[in-house]
Amino acid sequence: MKRIGFTNGTAPDTTVPGTRPNDYVVVDEGGDFSYYPSEAAMLKDLEYVDEAACILDRAGNNYRLTMDKDRHLRLGPSLGTVEFNWLRQAWTNNQHRNMQTHPLQRFYPTTLEALLAGLFEMLYLEHAGRTTDAPWVLEVDGEVTHPATLQEVNNLLTRVDHLERVTVHDPFGHDYQPIRHAAHRFFFPAAGSVYYVEVPGRFKRSGTHH
C-alpha cells in the first residue's frame, strides 16, 4: 500500500463516519488493518490484487480485489459475511503487534456487529479522527479540554506526568484510562508512547455519537 492522502492524517471531509456508509476496512496480506473513507480512496492506495486479504464494509460483507478489462484494480462482488472469530483474532493480533499504530483498546467484542462498529470507529479515529459533531474530551484533575484529534490528545498528555488522574472520552462515547508504555530509563517520564484502555463511562453528555 502506498499509504497516501487520508492515511497520512488528512481526511477528505470532517463528517463523523457513521454518516458515510461507503467506507471500508482493509486487512492486508500481512494482517495489518487500514481504514478508507471511500472505494476510490482505497483503490488509489492499493497496488495489486492480492494485497488485500479481506475488504469489509460496515455490514460485514467480505470483498476481494479484481482487475477490469484494462487491468485496473476494482472491487469485486461480495464473498459473503466475514467470519467473526477469524476477524476478532486478526484484529487482536494486529493491535498487540502494532500498539503505537492502534493505541485504542476497547472492551472485548462478543458479537460481529460490535466488532465491526468498533473497528470502523477506532481505525477512523487513529488514522485521522477529526469530527465536527463531537470532539474528544480530556479531563485532567477536573480540568476539561477538547482536542480535535487523537494526535492532539497524545500531544497534550506528553505534558502530564501522572496519567492515573486522566480520563479520555472519544467522539463516539467511549471512555479510556490512558497508560504510558515504559520508555527507556534515560528518557523523561512522559517520553513513552500512550495507549488507551476503555473503562466504564464517566461522562454523561447528550448528543454524543455511539
QUIMOGI-V334778 format. One record per residue. N is the residue number from 0. PHI is phi in radians with two decimals (NA if undefined). Layout:
n->N phi->PHI
n->N phi->PHI
This chain:
n->0 phi->NA
n->1 phi->-1.38
n->2 phi->0.95
n->3 phi->-1.89
n->4 phi->1.04
n->5 phi->-1.02
n->6 phi->-1.28
n->7 phi->-1.57
n->8 phi->1.91
n->9 phi->-1.99
n->10 phi->-1.38
n->11 phi->-1.21
n->12 phi->-2.64
n->13 phi->-2.03
n->14 phi->-1.37
n->15 phi->-1.11
n->16 phi->-1.11
n->17 phi->-1.09
n->18 phi->-1.67
n->19 phi->-2.07
n->20 phi->-1.36
n->21 phi->-1.83
n->22 phi->-1.62
n->23 phi->-2.45
n->24 phi->-1.98
n->25 phi->-2.00
n->26 phi->-1.81
n->27 phi->-1.49
n->28 phi->-1.13
n->29 phi->-1.63
n->30 phi->1.56
n->31 phi->-1.52
n->32 phi->-1.86
n->33 phi->-2.42
n->34 phi->-1.89
n->35 phi->-2.29
n->36 phi->-1.32
n->37 phi->-2.79
n->38 phi->-1.10
n->39 phi->-1.09
n->40 phi->-1.12
n->41 phi->-1.14
n->42 phi->-1.17
n->43 phi->-1.21
n->44 phi->-1.48
n->45 phi->-1.32
n->46 phi->-2.07
n->47 phi->-2.68
n->48 phi->-1.02
n->49 phi->-1.47
n->50 phi->-1.15
n->51 phi->-1.75
n->52 phi->-1.29
n->53 phi->-2.74
n->54 phi->-2.13
n->55 phi->-2.06
n->56 phi->-1.75
n->57 phi->-1.19
n->58 phi->-1.49
n->59 phi->1.54
n->60 phi->-1.21
n->61 phi->-1.80
n->62 phi->-2.18
n->63 phi->-2.24
n->64 phi->-1.47
n->65 phi->-2.34
n->66 phi->-1.97
n->67 phi->-1.50
n->68 phi->-1.13
n->69 phi->-1.68
n->70 phi->1.11
n->71 phi->-1.75
n->72 phi->-1.12
n->73 phi->-2.57
n->74 phi->-1.42
n->75 phi->-1.38
n->76 phi->-1.21
n->77 phi->-1.10
n->78 phi->-1.65
n->79 phi->1.92
n->80 phi->-1.38
n->81 phi->-1.09
n->82 phi->-1.38
n->83 phi->-1.05
n->84 phi->-1.11
n->85 phi->-1.10
n->86 phi->-1.12
n->87 phi->-1.09
n->88 phi->-1.20
n->89 phi->-1.10
n->90 phi->-1.18
n->91 phi->-1.06
n->92 phi->-1.08
n->93 phi->-1.17
n->94 phi->-1.07
n->95 phi->-1.15
n->96 phi->-1.37
n->97 phi->-2.30
n->98 phi->-1.13
n->99 phi->-1.22
n->100 phi->-1.34
n->101 phi->-2.15
n->102 phi->-1.43
n->103 phi->-1.48
n->104 phi->-2.10
n->105 phi->-1.48
n->106 phi->-1.00
n->107 phi->-1.11
n->108 phi->-1.30
n->109 phi->-1.94
n->110 phi->-2.34
n->111 phi->-1.11
n->112 phi->-1.09
n->113 phi->-1.16
n->114 phi->-1.09
n->115 phi->-1.12
n->116 phi->-1.03
n->117 phi->-1.14
n->118 phi->-1.01
n->119 phi->-1.12
n->120 phi->-1.18
n->121 phi->-1.15
n->122 phi->-1.14
n->123 phi->-1.05
n->124 phi->-1.15
n->125 phi->-1.29
n->126 phi->-1.46
n->127 phi->-2.55
n->128 phi->1.47
n->129 phi->-1.42
n->130 phi->-2.11
n->131 phi->-1.76
n->132 phi->-1.36
n->133 phi->-2.61
n->134 phi->-1.46
n->135 phi->-1.20
n->136 phi->-2.22
n->137 phi->-2.03
n->138 phi->-1.98
n->139 phi->-2.16
n->140 phi->0.91
n->141 phi->1.49
n->142 phi->-1.61
n->143 phi->-1.90
n->144 phi->-2.22
n->145 phi->-2.25
n->146 phi->-1.12
n->147 phi->-1.50
n->148 phi->-2.44
n->149 phi->-1.08
n->150 phi->-1.08
n->151 phi->-1.17
n->152 phi->-1.04
n->153 phi->-0.99
n->154 phi->-1.10
n->155 phi->-1.14
n->156 phi->-1.29
n->157 phi->-1.13
n->158 phi->-1.71
n->159 phi->-1.93
n->160 phi->-1.43
n->161 phi->-2.00
n->162 phi->-1.28
n->163 phi->-1.13
n->164 phi->-1.62
n->165 phi->-2.00
n->166 phi->-2.21
n->167 phi->-2.05
n->168 phi->-2.12
n->169 phi->-1.53
n->170 phi->-1.14
n->171 phi->-1.78
n->172 phi->1.66
n->173 phi->-1.89
n->174 phi->-1.76
n->175 phi->-2.37
n->176 phi->-1.75
n->177 phi->-1.28
n->178 phi->-2.29
n->179 phi->-1.59
n->180 phi->-1.21
n->181 phi->-1.02
n->182 phi->-1.59
n->183 phi->-1.04
n->184 phi->-1.10
n->185 phi->-1.52
n->186 phi->-1.48
n->187 phi->-1.14
n->188 phi->-0.97
n->189 phi->-1.60
n->190 phi->-1.47
n->191 phi->-1.29
n->192 phi->-1.27
n->193 phi->-1.93
n->194 phi->-2.14
n->195 phi->-2.21
n->196 phi->-1.79
n->197 phi->-1.11
n->198 phi->-2.26
n->199 phi->-0.96
n->200 phi->-1.08
n->201 phi->-1.98
n->202 phi->-1.38
n->203 phi->-2.13
n->204 phi->-2.26
n->205 phi->-1.43
n->206 phi->1.43
n->207 phi->-1.44
n->208 phi->-1.40
n->209 phi->-2.09
